[in-house]
Amino acid sequence: MSTVAERVIRAFGAVPVADINNWRKWWSTRLSMLAAALAAAATAYNAMPDGWRAALPDWVGTVLGGAAVVVAALIPLARGVSQPALERGE
C-alpha cells in the first residue's frame, strides 16, 4: 500500500526513495518545516497593524527572518548527514 507522500511524488513523475515512510525522521524535512514556520512568523509580524507591532521589540521581525534564512541554509547540509538510528530502522 502506498502512502500519501509516495503518491504525491509519483504524481510528479518522480520515483520515491526506498524509505519514504521515514520522511518524518529526516533532519532535512524537520528543518524545512522549521524554516517555513519561521518565515511565516516573520511574514505575520510584518503584516501586523502598527499598534500591535509597537507592543513587541523592534528586533523581532529581523530575528525571525534571519533565523528562517539560517535554518534554510542548513537544509542541504542535513541531507548529507548520516542518521544511524534511521538506517537501523529505529
C-alpha positions as CSV (number, residue, x, y, z in Angstrom):
1,M,0.0,0.0,0.0
2,S,1.4,3.4,-1.0
3,T,1.5,6.4,1.4
4,V,0.2,9.8,0.5
5,A,3.8,11.1,0.2
6,E,4.6,8.3,-2.2
7,R,1.5,9.0,-4.4
8,V,2.3,12.7,-4.5
9,I,5.9,12.1,-5.5
10,R,4.7,9.7,-8.2
11,A,2.1,12.2,-9.4
12,F,5.0,14.5,-10.3
13,G,6.6,11.7,-12.4
14,A,9.4,11.1,-9.9
15,V,10.4,7.9,-8.1
16,P,10.3,7.9,-4.3
17,V,13.2,6.8,-2.2
18,A,13.0,3.3,-0.7
19,D,12.5,4.6,2.8
20,I,9.8,7.2,2.0
21,N,7.8,6.1,5.1
22,N,10.6,7.6,7.3
23,W,10.2,11.1,5.9
24,R,9.2,12.4,9.4
25,K,12.6,11.4,10.8
26,W,14.7,13.1,8.1
27,W,16.5,16.2,9.5
28,S,16.2,17.9,6.2
29,T,12.4,17.6,6.4
30,R,12.3,18.8,10.0
31,L,14.5,21.8,9.1
32,S,12.3,22.6,6.1
33,M,9.2,22.7,8.4
34,L,11.0,24.9,10.9
35,A,12.2,27.3,8.2
36,A,8.7,27.5,6.8
37,A,7.3,28.2,10.3
38,L,9.9,30.9,11.0
39,A,9.3,32.6,7.6
40,A,5.5,32.5,8.2
41,A,6.0,34.1,11.7
42,A,8.2,36.8,10.2
43,T,5.6,37.5,7.5
44,A,2.8,37.6,10.1
45,Y,4.9,40.0,12.2
46,N,5.4,42.3,9.2
47,A,1.6,42.2,8.4
48,M,0.6,43.2,11.9
49,P,-1.1,46.5,12.4
50,D,1.4,49.2,13.6
51,G,-0.2,49.3,17.0
52,W,0.3,45.6,17.6
53,R,3.8,45.7,16.3
54,A,4.7,48.6,18.6
55,A,4.0,46.3,21.6
56,L,6.8,44.0,20.5
57,P,10.6,44.8,20.4
58,D,11.8,46.1,17.0
59,W,14.2,43.2,16.6
60,V,11.5,40.5,16.5
61,G,11.0,40.6,12.7
62,T,14.7,40.7,12.0
63,V,15.4,37.7,14.3
64,L,12.5,35.7,12.8
65,G,13.6,36.4,9.2
66,G,17.3,35.8,9.9
67,A,16.6,32.6,11.7
68,A,14.5,31.4,8.7
69,V,17.4,32.1,6.4
70,V,19.9,30.3,8.6
71,V,17.7,27.3,9.0
72,A,17.0,27.2,5.3
73,A,20.8,27.2,4.6
74,L,21.2,24.2,6.9
75,I,18.7,22.1,4.9
76,P,21.1,21.0,2.1
77,L,23.7,20.1,4.8
78,A,21.3,17.9,6.6
79,R,20.7,15.8,3.5
80,G,24.3,14.6,3.7
81,V,24.3,13.7,7.4
82,S,24.2,10.1,8.3
83,Q,21.4,9.0,10.6
84,P,22.5,5.6,12.0
85,A,19.3,5.1,14.0
86,L,17.2,5.7,10.9
87,E,19.4,3.3,8.9
88,R,18.9,0.7,11.6
89,G,15.1,1.1,11.3
90,E,14.5,2.7,14.7
